[in-house]
Amino acid sequence: MASVKQVKRKPGFTRKISTFFREVRAEMRKVIWPSREEVTKYTAVVLFMIAVLGAFITIVDQFVAFITKKFLGW
């Protein structure tokens, strides 16, 4: 009697995609989402820091431009 080899088949493309999305959904359920108040606070902090850094960069740029004009006469 001849022995029959069993061939392991790789999962197909659609099976891989469905497994991926099933795992993503499972991981998303584990996420602890921030509250509305936390999001509001973090947004305010980010906007404030953008304004502060923008002002700082503007001041430094104006200072460098002034120094360049003063010493190089451009």
mmCIF file of the N, C-alpha and C atoms, coordinates in Angstrom:
data_MODEL
# 
_entry.id   MODEL 
# 
loop_
_atom_site.group_PDB 
_atom_site.id 
_atom_site.type_symbol 
_atom_site.label_atom_id 
_atom_site.label_alt_id 
_atom_site.label_comp_id 
_atom_site.label_asym_id 
_atom_site.label_entity_id 
_atom_site.label_seq_id 
_atom_site.pdbx_PDB_ins_code 
_atom_site.Cartn_x 
_atom_site.Cartn_y 
_atom_site.Cartn_z 
_atom_site.occupancy 
_atom_site.B_iso_or_equiv 
_atom_site.pdbx_formal_charge 
_atom_site.auth_seq_id 
_atom_site.auth_comp_id 
_atom_site.auth_asym_id 
_atom_site.auth_atom_id 
_atom_site.pdbx_PDB_model_num 
ATOM 1   N N  . MET A 1 1  ? 0.834   -1.162 0.000  1.00 0.00 ? 1  MET A N  1 
ATOM 2   C CA . MET A 1 1  ? 0.000   0.000  0.000  1.00 0.00 ? 1  MET A CA 1 
ATOM 3   C C  . MET A 1 1  ? 0.889   1.238  0.000  1.00 0.00 ? 1  MET A C  1 
ATOM 4   N N  . ALA A 1 2  ? 0.594   2.155  -0.838 1.00 0.00 ? 2  ALA A N  1 
ATOM 5   C CA . ALA A 1 2  ? 1.394   3.368  -0.970 1.00 0.00 ? 2  ALA A CA 1 
ATOM 6   C C  . ALA A 1 2  ? 0.967   4.383  0.089  1.00 0.00 ? 2  ALA A C  1 
ATOM 7   N N  . SER A 1 3  ? 1.972   5.048  0.630  1.00 0.00 ? 3  SER A N  1 
ATOM 8   C CA . SER A 1 3  ? 1.637   6.061  1.632  1.00 0.00 ? 3  SER A CA 1 
ATOM 9   C C  . SER A 1 3  ? 1.235   7.361  0.931  1.00 0.00 ? 3  SER A C  1 
ATOM 10  N N  . VAL A 1 4  ? 0.290   8.043  1.493  1.00 0.00 ? 4  VAL A N  1 
ATOM 11  C CA . VAL A 1 4  ? -0.214  9.289  0.918  1.00 0.00 ? 4  VAL A CA 1 
ATOM 12  C C  . VAL A 1 4  ? 0.339   10.441 1.751  1.00 0.00 ? 4  VAL A C  1 
ATOM 13  N N  . LYS A 1 5  ? 0.994   11.372 1.054  1.00 0.00 ? 5  LYS A N  1 
ATOM 14  C CA . LYS A 1 5  ? 1.519   12.546 1.745  1.00 0.00 ? 5  LYS A CA 1 
ATOM 15  C C  . LYS A 1 5  ? 0.407   13.585 1.836  1.00 0.00 ? 5  LYS A C  1 
ATOM 16  N N  . GLN A 1 6  ? 0.300   14.129 3.001  1.00 0.00 ? 6  GLN A N  1 
ATOM 17  C CA . GLN A 1 6  ? -0.657  15.210 3.150  1.00 0.00 ? 6  GLN A CA 1 
ATOM 18  C C  . GLN A 1 6  ? 0.087   16.521 2.967  1.00 0.00 ? 6  GLN A C  1 
ATOM 19  N N  . VAL A 1 7  ? -0.457  17.339 2.131  1.00 0.00 ? 7  VAL A N  1 
ATOM 20  C CA . VAL A 1 7  ? 0.161   18.624 1.834  1.00 0.00 ? 7  VAL A CA 1 
ATOM 21  C C  . VAL A 1 7  ? -0.531  19.690 2.667  1.00 0.00 ? 7  VAL A C  1 
ATOM 22  N N  . LYS A 1 8  ? 0.266   20.411 3.446  1.00 0.00 ? 8  LYS A N  1 
ATOM 23  C CA . LYS A 1 8  ? -0.302  21.516 4.204  1.00 0.00 ? 8  LYS A CA 1 
ATOM 24  C C  . LYS A 1 8  ? -0.436  22.703 3.268  1.00 0.00 ? 8  LYS A C  1 
ATOM 25  N N  . ARG A 1 9  ? -1.630  23.215 3.217  1.00 0.00 ? 9  ARG A N  1 
ATOM 26  C CA . ARG A 1 9  ? -1.862  24.365 2.342  1.00 0.00 ? 9  ARG A CA 1 
ATOM 27  C C  . ARG A 1 9  ? -1.781  25.643 3.167  1.00 0.00 ? 9  ARG A C  1 
ATOM 28  N N  . LYS A 1 10 ? -1.209  26.651 2.573  1.00 0.00 ? 10 LYS A N  1 
ATOM 29  C CA . LYS A 1 10 ? -1.151  27.948 3.222  1.00 0.00 ? 10 LYS A CA 1 
ATOM 30  C C  . LYS A 1 10 ? -2.538  28.573 3.168  1.00 0.00 ? 10 LYS A C  1 
ATOM 31  N N  . PRO A 1 11 ? -2.855  29.375 4.188  1.00 0.00 ? 11 PRO A N  1 
ATOM 32  C CA . PRO A 1 11 ? -4.159  30.039 4.148  1.00 0.00 ? 11 PRO A CA 1 
ATOM 33  C C  . PRO A 1 11 ? -4.221  31.001 2.971  1.00 0.00 ? 11 PRO A C  1 
ATOM 34  N N  . GLY A 1 12 ? -5.393  31.110 2.381  1.00 0.00 ? 12 GLY A N  1 
ATOM 35  C CA . GLY A 1 12 ? -5.568  31.972 1.222  1.00 0.00 ? 12 GLY A CA 1 
ATOM 36  C C  . GLY A 1 12 ? -5.565  33.442 1.597  1.00 0.00 ? 12 GLY A C  1 
ATOM 37  N N  . PHE A 1 13 ? -5.560  34.259 0.569  1.00 0.00 ? 13 PHE A N  1 
ATOM 38  C CA . PHE A 1 13 ? -5.499  35.711 0.749  1.00 0.00 ? 13 PHE A CA 1 
ATOM 39  C C  . PHE A 1 13 ? -6.706  36.214 1.535  1.00 0.00 ? 13 PHE A C  1 
ATOM 40  N N  . THR A 1 14 ? -7.896  35.753 1.186  1.00 0.00 ? 14 THR A N  1 
ATOM 41  C CA . THR A 1 14 ? -9.092  36.234 1.878  1.00 0.00 ? 14 THR A CA 1 
ATOM 42  C C  . THR A 1 14 ? -9.097  35.803 3.341  1.00 0.00 ? 14 THR A C  1 
ATOM 43  N N  . ARG A 1 15 ? -8.579  34.630 3.619  1.00 0.00 ? 15 ARG A N  1 
ATOM 44  C CA . ARG A 1 15 ? -8.512  34.170 5.012  1.00 0.00 ? 15 ARG A CA 1 
ATOM 45  C C  . ARG A 1 15 ? -7.538  35.043 5.798  1.00 0.00 ? 15 ARG A C  1 
ATOM 46  N N  . LYS A 1 16 ? -6.405  35.400 5.185  1.00 0.00 ? 16 LYS A N  1 
ATOM 47  C CA . LYS A 1 16 ? -5.431  36.259 5.863  1.00 0.00 ? 16 LYS A CA 1 
ATOM 48  C C  . LYS A 1 16 ? -6.036  37.626 6.169  1.00 0.00 ? 16 LYS A C  1 
ATOM 49  N N  . ILE A 1 17 ? -6.752  38.175 5.180  1.00 0.00 ? 17 ILE A N  1 
ATOM 50  C CA . ILE A 1 17 ? -7.367  39.493 5.371  1.00 0.00 ? 17 ILE A CA 1 
ATOM 51  C C  . ILE A 1 17 ? -8.414  39.442 6.474  1.00 0.00 ? 17 ILE A C  1 
ATOM 52  N N  . SER A 1 18 ? -9.259  38.426 6.454  1.00 0.00 ? 18 SER A N  1 
ATOM 53  C CA . SER A 1 18 ? -10.303 38.341 7.485  1.00 0.00 ? 18 SER A CA 1 
ATOM 54  C C  . SER A 1 18 ? -9.688  38.128 8.866  1.00 0.00 ? 18 SER A C  1 
ATOM 55  N N  . THR A 1 19 ? -8.640  37.343 8.944  1.00 0.00 ? 19 THR A N  1 
ATOM 56  C CA . THR A 1 19 ? -7.953  37.145 10.225 1.00 0.00 ? 19 THR A CA 1 
ATOM 57  C C  . THR A 1 19 ? -7.347  38.451 10.715 1.00 0.00 ? 19 THR A C  1 
ATOM 58  N N  . PHE A 1 20 ? -6.740  39.196 9.814  1.00 0.00 ? 20 PHE A N  1 
ATOM 59  C CA . PHE A 1 20 ? -6.138  40.482 10.170 1.00 0.00 ? 20 PHE A CA 1 
ATOM 60  C C  . PHE A 1 20 ? -7.190  41.415 10.768 1.00 0.00 ? 20 PHE A C  1 
ATOM 61  N N  . PHE A 1 21 ? -8.318  41.573 10.084 1.00 0.00 ? 21 PHE A N  1 
ATOM 62  C CA . PHE A 1 21 ? -9.342  42.485 10.573 1.00 0.00 ? 21 PHE A CA 1 
ATOM 63  C C  . PHE A 1 21 ? -9.991  41.980 11.863 1.00 0.00 ? 21 PHE A C  1 
ATOM 64  N N  . ARG A 1 22 ? -10.104 40.694 12.035 1.00 0.00 ? 22 ARG A N  1 
ATOM 65  C CA . ARG A 1 22 ? -10.631 40.144 13.276 1.00 0.00 ? 22 ARG A CA 1 
ATOM 66  C C  . ARG A 1 22 ? -9.689  40.483 14.433 1.00 0.00 ? 22 ARG A C  1 
ATOM 67  N N  . GLU A 1 23 ? -8.382  40.360 14.202 1.00 0.00 ? 23 GLU A N  1 
ATOM 68  C CA . GLU A 1 23 ? -7.402  40.683 15.239 1.00 0.00 ? 23 GLU A CA 1 
ATOM 69  C C  . GLU A 1 23 ? -7.369  42.181 15.537 1.00 0.00 ? 23 GLU A C  1 
ATOM 70  N N  . VAL A 1 24 ? -7.513  42.996 14.495 1.00 0.00 ? 24 VAL A N  1 
ATOM 71  C CA . VAL A 1 24 ? -7.555  44.452 14.698 1.00 0.00 ? 24 VAL A CA 1 
ATOM 72  C C  . VAL A 1 24 ? -8.752  44.812 15.565 1.00 0.00 ? 24 VAL A C  1 
ATOM 73  N N  . ARG A 1 25 ? -9.893  44.228 15.262 1.00 0.00 ? 25 ARG A N  1 
ATOM 74  C CA . ARG A 1 25 ? -11.100 44.509 16.035 1.00 0.00 ? 25 ARG A CA 1 
ATOM 75  C C  . ARG A 1 25 ? -10.915 44.097 17.498 1.00 0.00 ? 25 ARG A C  1 
ATOM 76  N N  . ALA A 1 26 ? -10.291 42.947 17.722 1.00 0.00 ? 26 ALA A N  1 
ATOM 77  C CA . ALA A 1 26 ? -10.048 42.485 19.095 1.00 0.00 ? 26 ALA A CA 1 
ATOM 78  C C  . ALA A 1 26 ? -9.119  43.444 19.837 1.00 0.00 ? 26 ALA A C  1 
ATOM 79  N N  . GLU A 1 27 ? -8.096  43.935 19.162 1.00 0.00 ? 27 GLU A N  1 
ATOM 80  C CA . GLU A 1 27 ? -7.165  44.872 19.805 1.00 0.00 ? 27 GLU A CA 1 
ATOM 81  C C  . GLU A 1 27 ? -7.832  46.214 20.084 1.00 0.00 ? 27 GLU A C  1 
ATOM 82  N N  . MET A 1 28 ? -8.682  46.665 19.165 1.00 0.00 ? 28 MET A N  1 
ATOM 83  C CA . MET A 1 28 ? -9.356  47.948 19.360 1.00 0.00 ? 28 MET A CA 1 
ATOM 84  C C  . MET A 1 28 ? -10.303 47.901 20.561 1.00 0.00 ? 28 MET A C  1 
ATOM 85  N N  . ARG A 1 29 ? -10.823 46.741 20.874 1.00 0.00 ? 29 ARG A N  1 
ATOM 86  C CA . ARG A 1 29 ? -11.687 46.609 22.048 1.00 0.00 ? 29 ARG A CA 1 
ATOM 87  C C  . ARG A 1 29 ? -10.884 46.745 23.339 1.00 0.00 ? 29 ARG A C  1 
ATOM 88  N N  . LYS A 1 30 ? -9.588  46.494 23.302 1.00 0.00 ? 30 LYS A N  1 
ATOM 89  C CA . LYS A 1 30 ? -8.739  46.592 24.485 1.00 0.00 ? 30 LYS A CA 1 
ATOM 90  C C  . LYS A 1 30 ? -8.311  48.027 24.790 1.00 0.00 ? 30 LYS A C  1 
ATOM 91  N N  . VAL A 1 31 ? -8.466  48.920 23.819 1.00 0.00 ? 31 VAL A N  1 
ATOM 92  C CA . VAL A 1 31 ? -7.993  50.294 23.965 1.00 0.00 ? 31 VAL A CA 1 
ATOM 93  C C  . VAL A 1 31 ? -8.845  51.027 24.999 1.00 0.00 ? 31 VAL A C  1 
ATOM 94  N N  . ILE A 1 32 ? -8.183  51.785 25.859 1.00 0.00 ? 32 ILE A N  1 
ATOM 95  C CA . ILE A 1 32 ? -8.877  52.645 26.806 1.00 0.00 ? 32 ILE A CA 1 
ATOM 96  C C  . ILE A 1 32 ? -8.911  54.036 26.180 1.00 0.00 ? 32 ILE A C  1 
ATOM 97  N N  . TRP A 1 33 ? -10.070 54.429 25.713 1.00 0.00 ? 33 TRP A N  1 
ATOM 98  C CA . TRP A 1 33 ? -10.218 55.691 25.003 1.00 0.00 ? 33 TRP A CA 1 
ATOM 99  C C  . TRP A 1 33 ? -10.305 56.842 26.001 1.00 0.00 ? 33 TRP A C  1 
ATOM 100 N N  . PRO A 1 34 ? -9.718  58.008 25.665 1.00 0.00 ? 34 PRO A N  1 
ATOM 101 C CA . PRO A 1 34 ? -9.794  59.158 26.574 1.00 0.00 ? 34 PRO A CA 1 
ATOM 102 C C  . PRO A 1 34 ? -11.210 59.739 26.600 1.00 0.00 ? 34 PRO A C  1 
ATOM 103 N N  . SER A 1 35 ? -11.519 60.403 27.704 1.00 0.00 ? 35 SER A N  1 
ATOM 104 C CA . SER A 1 35 ? -12.827 61.045 27.822 1.00 0.00 ? 35 SER A CA 1 
ATOM 105 C C  . SER A 1 35 ? -12.829 62.350 27.022 1.00 0.00 ? 35 SER A C  1 
ATOM 106 N N  . ARG A 1 36 ? -14.001 62.911 26.860 1.00 0.00 ? 36 ARG A N  1 
ATOM 107 C CA . ARG A 1 36 ? -14.126 64.181 26.134 1.00 0.00 ? 36 ARG A CA 1 
ATOM 108 C C  . ARG A 1 36 ? -13.330 65.285 26.836 1.00 0.00 ? 36 ARG A C  1 
ATOM 109 N N  . GLU A 1 37 ? -13.348 65.285 28.158 1.00 0.00 ? 37 GLU A N  1 
ATOM 110 C CA . GLU A 1 37 ? -12.612 66.314 28.910 1.00 0.00 ? 37 GLU A CA 1 
ATOM 111 C C  . GLU A 1 37 ? -11.104 66.184 28.690 1.00 0.00 ? 37 GLU A C  1 
ATOM 112 N N  . GLU A 1 38 ? -10.605 64.956 28.679 1.00 0.00 ? 38 GLU A N  1 
ATOM 113 C CA . GLU A 1 38 ? -9.173  64.744 28.447 1.00 0.00 ? 38 GLU A CA 1 
ATOM 114 C C  . GLU A 1 38 ? -8.778  65.199 27.045 1.00 0.00 ? 38 GLU A C  1 
ATOM 115 N N  . VAL A 1 39 ? -9.595  64.880 26.069 1.00 0.00 ? 39 VAL A N  1 
ATOM 116 C CA . VAL A 1 39 ? -9.296  65.288 24.693 1.00 0.00 ? 39 VAL A CA 1 
ATOM 117 C C  . VAL A 1 39 ? -9.288  66.810 24.591 1.00 0.00 ? 39 VAL A C  1 
ATOM 118 N N  . THR A 1 40 ? -10.243 67.464 25.256 1.00 0.00 ? 40 THR A N  1 
ATOM 119 C CA . THR A 1 40 ? -10.304 68.925 25.235 1.00 0.00 ? 40 THR A CA 1 
ATOM 120 C C  . THR A 1 40 ? -9.056  69.526 25.875 1.00 0.00 ? 40 THR A C  1 
ATOM 121 N N  . LYS A 1 41 ? -8.637  68.975 27.021 1.00 0.00 ? 41 LYS A N  1 
ATOM 122 C CA . LYS A 1 41 ? -7.433  69.487 27.692 1.00 0.00 ? 41 LYS A CA 1 
ATOM 123 C C  . LYS A 1 41 ? -6.190  69.296 26.824 1.00 0.00 ? 41 LYS A C  1 
ATOM 124 N N  . TYR A 1 42 ? -6.033  68.112 26.272 1.00 0.00 ? 42 TYR A N  1 
ATOM 125 C CA . TYR A 1 42 ? -4.855  67.835 25.451 1.00 0.00 ? 42 TYR A CA 1 
ATOM 126 C C  . TYR A 1 42 ? -4.833  68.701 24.202 1.00 0.00 ? 42 TYR A C  1 
ATOM 127 N N  . THR A 1 43 ? -5.996  68.938 23.621 1.00 0.00 ? 43 THR A N  1 
ATOM 128 C CA . THR A 1 43 ? -6.072  69.803 22.443 1.00 0.00 ? 43 THR A CA 1 
ATOM 129 C C  . THR A 1 43 ? -5.670  71.226 22.800 1.00 0.00 ? 43 THR A C  1 
ATOM 130 N N  . ALA A 1 44 ? -6.148  71.711 23.945 1.00 0.00 ? 44 ALA A N  1 
ATOM 131 C CA . ALA A 1 44 ? -5.787  73.063 24.386 1.00 0.00 ? 44 ALA A CA 1 
ATOM 132 C C  . ALA A 1 44 ? -4.286  73.175 24.626 1.00 0.00 ? 44 ALA A C  1 
ATOM 133 N N  . VAL A 1 45 ? -3.690  72.164 25.236 1.00 0.00 ? 45 VAL A N  1 
ATOM 134 C CA . VAL A 1 45 ? -2.239  72.175 25.483 1.00 0.00 ? 45 VAL A CA 1 
ATOM 135 C C  . VAL A 1 45 ? -1.474  72.204 24.161 1.00 0.00 ? 45 VAL A C  1 
ATOM 136 N N  . VAL A 1 46 ? -1.892  71.396 23.205 1.00 0.00 ? 46 VAL A N  1 
ATOM 137 C CA . VAL A 1 46 ? -1.213  71.353 21.908 1.00 0.00 ? 46 VAL A CA 1 
ATOM 138 C C  . VAL A 1 46 ? -1.326  72.696 21.189 1.00 0.00 ? 46 VAL A C  1 
ATOM 139 N N  . LEU A 1 47 ? -2.529  73.283 21.174 1.00 0.00 ? 47 LEU A N  1 
ATOM 140 C CA . LEU A 1 47 ? -2.704  74.577 20.503 1.00 0.00 ? 47 LEU A CA 1 
ATOM 141 C C  . LEU A 1 47 ? -1.892  75.670 21.189 1.00 0.00 ? 47 LEU A C  1 
ATOM 142 N N  . PHE A 1 48 ? -1.842  75.647 22.521 1.00 0.00 ? 48 PHE A N  1 
ATOM 143 C CA . PHE A 1 48 ? -1.051  76.625 23.255 1.00 0.00 ? 48 PHE A CA 1 
ATOM 144 C C  . PHE A 1 48 ? 0.437   76.485 22.912 1.00 0.00 ? 48 PHE A C  1 
ATOM 145 N N  . MET A 1 49 ? 0.933   75.251 22.890 1.00 0.00 ? 49 MET A N  1 
ATOM 146 C CA . MET A 1 49 ? 2.349   75.036 22.576 1.00 0.00 ? 49 MET A CA 1 
ATOM 147 C C  . MET A 1 49 ? 2.663   75.440 21.139 1.00 0.00 ? 49 MET A C  1 
ATOM 148 N N  . ILE A 1 50 ? 1.751   75.214 20.220 1.00 0.00 ? 50 ILE A N  1 
ATOM 149 C CA . ILE A 1 50 ? 1.966   75.650 18.837 1.00 0.00 ? 50 ILE A CA 1 
ATOM 150 C C  . ILE A 1 50 ? 2.094   77.165 18.789 1.00 0.00 ? 50 ILE A C  1 
ATOM 151 N N  . ALA A 1 51 ? 1.234   77.874 19.525 1.00 0.00 ? 51 ALA A N  1 
ATOM 152 C CA . ALA A 1 51 ? 1.294   79.339 19.553 1.00 0.00 ? 51 ALA A CA 1 
ATOM 153 C C  . ALA A 1 51 ? 2.604   79.831 20.176 1.00 0.00 ? 51 ALA A C  1 
ATOM 154 N N  . VAL A 1 52 ? 3.012   79.210 21.282 1.00 0.00 ? 52 VAL A N  1 
ATOM 155 C CA . VAL A 1 52 ? 4.252   79.625 21.957 1.00 0.00 ? 52 VAL A CA 1 
ATOM 156 C C  . VAL A 1 52 ? 5.459   79.366 21.064 1.00 0.00 ? 52 VAL A C  1 
ATOM 157 N N  . LEU A 1 53 ? 5.532   78.185 20.483 1.00 0.00 ? 53 LEU A N  1 
ATOM 158 C CA . LEU A 1 53 ? 6.679   77.879 19.624 1.00 0.00 ? 53 LEU A CA 1 
ATOM 159 C C  . LEU A 1 53 ? 6.676   78.722 18.355 1.00 0.00 ? 53 LEU A C  1 
ATOM 160 N N  . GLY A 1 54 ? 5.492   78.993 17.819 1.00 0.00 ? 54 GLY A N  1 
ATOM 161 C CA . GLY A 1 54 ? 5.404   79.864 16.645 1.00 0.00 ? 54 GLY A CA 1 
ATOM 162 C C  . GLY A 1 54 ? 5.909   81.260 16.966 1.00 0.00 ? 54 GLY A C  1 
ATOM 163 N N  . ALA A 1 55 ? 5.512   81.796 18.128 1.00 0.00 ? 55 ALA A N  1 
ATOM 164 C CA . ALA A 1 55 ? 5.973   83.122 18.541 1.00 0.00 ? 55 ALA A CA 1 
ATOM 165 C C  . ALA A 1 55 ? 7.488   83.115 18.764 1.00 0.00 ? 55 ALA A C  1 
ATOM 166 N N  . PHE A 1 56 ? 7.997   82.069 19.389 1.00 0.00 ? 56 PHE A N  1 
ATOM 167 C CA . PHE A 1 56 ? 9.436   81.966 19.643 1.00 0.00 ? 56 PHE A CA 1 
ATOM 168 C C  . PHE A 1 56 ? 10.219  81.928 18.332 1.00 0.00 ? 56 PHE A C  1 
ATOM 169 N N  . ILE A 1 57 ? 9.776   81.119 17.402 1.00 0.00 ? 57 ILE A N  1 
ATOM 170 C CA . ILE A 1 57 ? 10.467  81.017 16.107 1.00 0.00 ? 57 ILE A CA 1 
ATOM 171 C C  . ILE A 1 57 ? 10.403  82.346 15.356 1.00 0.00 ? 57 ILE A C  1 
ATOM 172 N N  . THR A 1 58 ? 9.262   83.036 15.434 1.00 0.00 ? 58 THR A N  1 
ATOM 173 C CA . THR A 1 58 ? 9.140   84.337 14.781 1.00 0.00 ? 58 THR A CA 1 
ATOM 174 C C  . THR A 1 58 ? 10.108  85.342 15.385 1.00 0.00 ? 58 THR A C  1 
ATOM 175 N N  . ILE A 1 59 ? 10.196  85.375 16.708 1.00 0.00 ? 59 ILE A N  1 
ATOM 176 C CA . ILE A 1 59 ? 11.108  86.308 17.381 1.00 0.00 ? 59 ILE A CA 1 
ATOM 177 C C  . ILE A 1 59 ? 12.557  86.009 17.010 1.00 0.00 ? 59 ILE A C  1 
ATOM 178 N N  . VAL A 1 60 ? 12.943  84.754 17.042 1.00 0.00 ? 60 VAL A N  1 
ATOM 179 C CA . VAL A 1 60 ? 14.318  84.378 16.681 1.00 0.00 ? 60 VAL A CA 1 
ATOM 180 C C  . VAL A 1 60 ? 14.594  84.740 15.228 1.00 0.00 ? 60 VAL A C  1 
ATOM 181 N N  . ASP A 1 61 ? 13.641  84.494 14.341 1.00 0.00 ? 61 ASP A N  1 
ATOM 182 C CA . ASP A 1 61 ? 13.818  84.817 12.928 1.00 0.00 ? 61 ASP A CA 1 
ATOM 183 C C  . ASP A 1 61 ? 13.996  86.325 12.728 1.00 0.00 ? 61 ASP A C  1 
ATOM 184 N N  . GLN A 1 62 ? 13.186  87.113 13.408 1.00 0.00 ? 62 GLN A N  1 
ATOM 185 C CA . GLN A 1 62 ? 13.305  88.572 13.284 1.00 0.00 ? 62 GLN A CA 1 
ATOM 186 C C  . GLN A 1 62 ? 14.634  89.065 13.843 1.00 0.00 ? 62 GLN A C  1 
ATOM 187 N N  . PHE A 1 63 ? 15.090  88.467 14.935 1.00 0.00 ? 63 PHE A N  1 
ATOM 188 C CA . PHE A 1 63 ? 16.367  88.844 15.523 1.00 0.00 ? 63 PHE A CA 1 
ATOM 189 C C  . PHE A 1 63 ? 17.520  88.523 14.569 1.00 0.00 ? 63 PHE A C  1 
ATOM 190 N N  . VAL A 1 64 ? 17.494  87.329 14.003 1.00 0.00 ? 64 VAL A N  1 
ATOM 191 C CA . VAL A 1 64 ? 18.555  86.941 13.061 1.00 0.00 ? 64 VAL A CA 1 
ATOM 192 C C  . VAL A 1 64 ? 18.518  87.840 11.826 1.00 0.00 ? 64 VAL A C  1 
ATOM 193 N N  . ALA A 1 65 ? 17.339  88.174 11.348 1.00 0.00 ? 65 ALA A N  1 
ATOM 194 C CA . ALA A 1 65 ? 17.234  89.073 10.199 1.00 0.00 ? 65 ALA A CA 1 
ATOM 195 C C  . ALA A 1 65 ? 17.789  90.456 10.538 1.00 0.00 ? 65 ALA A C  1 
ATOM 196 N N  . PHE A 1 66 ? 17.502  90.955 11.734 1.00 0.00 ? 66 PHE A N  1 
ATOM 197 C CA . PHE A 1 66 ? 18.006  92.258 12.159 1.00 0.00 ? 66 PHE A CA 1 
ATOM 198 C C  . PHE A 1 66 ? 19.530  92.248 12.237 1.00 0.00 ? 66 PHE A C  1 
ATOM 199 N N  . ILE A 1 67 ? 20.082  91.196 12.858 1.00 0.00 ? 67 ILE A N  1 
ATOM 200 C CA . ILE A 1 67 ? 21.533  91.094 12.994 1.00 0.00 ? 67 ILE A CA 1 
ATOM 201 C C  . ILE A 1 67 ? 22.180  90.987 11.611 1.00 0.00 ? 67 ILE A C  1 
ATOM 202 N N  . THR A 1 68 ? 21.594  90.216 10.739 1.00 0.00 ? 68 THR A N  1 
ATOM 203 C CA . THR A 1 68 ? 22.154  90.050 9.392  1.00 0.00 ? 68 THR A CA 1 
ATOM 204 C C  . THR A 1 68 ? 22.153  91.380 8.649  1.00 0.00 ? 68 THR A C  1 
ATOM 205 N N  . LYS A 1 69 ? 21.055  92.122 8.737  1.00 0.00 ? 69 LYS A N  1 
ATOM 206 C CA . LYS A 1 69 ? 20.982  93.432 8.070  1.00 0.00 ? 69 LYS A CA 1 
ATOM 207 C C  . LYS A 1 69 ? 21.958  94.420 8.696  1.00 0.00 ? 69 LYS A C  1 
ATOM 208 N N  . LYS A 1 70 ? 22.101  94.372 10.015 1.00 0.00 ? 70 LYS A N  1 
ATOM 209 C CA . LYS A 1 70 ? 22.955  95.329 10.710 1.00 0.00 ? 70 LYS A CA 1 
ATOM 210 C C  . LYS A 1 70 ? 24.432  95.117 10.380 1.00 0.00 ? 70 LYS A C  1 
ATOM 211 N N  . PHE A 1 71 ? 24.896  93.864 10.411 1.00 0.00 ? 71 PHE A N  1 
ATOM 212 C CA . PHE A 1 71 ? 26.318  93.607 10.245 1.00 0.00 ? 71 PHE A CA 1 
ATOM 213 C C  . PHE A 1 71 ? 26.717  93.363 8.804  1.00 0.00 ? 71 PHE A C  1 
ATOM 214 N N  . LEU A 1 72 ? 25.848  92.788 8.003  1.00 0.00 ? 72 LEU A N  1 
ATOM 215 C CA . LEU A 1 72 ? 26.195  92.510 6.619  1.00 0.00 ? 72 LEU A CA 1 
ATOM 216 C C  . LEU A 1 72 ? 25.676  93.575 5.662  1.00 0.00 ? 72 LEU A C  1 
ATOM 217 N N  . GLY A 1 73 ? 24.793  94.437 6.146  1.00 0.00 ? 73 GLY A N  1 
ATOM 218 C CA . GLY A 1 73 ? 24.288  95.523 5.335  1.00 0.00 ? 73 GLY A CA 1 
ATOM 219 C C  . GLY A 1 73 ? 23.387  95.069 4.200  1.00 0.00 ? 73 GLY A C  1 
ATOM 220 N N  . TRP A 1 74 ? 22.713  93.942 4.362  1.00 0.00 ? 74 TRP A N  1 
ATOM 221 C CA . TRP A 1 74 ? 21.844  93.462 3.286  1.00 0.00 ? 74 TRP A CA 1 
ATOM 222 C C  . TRP A 1 74 ? 20.517  94.128 3.330  1.00 0.00 ? 74 TRP A C  1 
# 
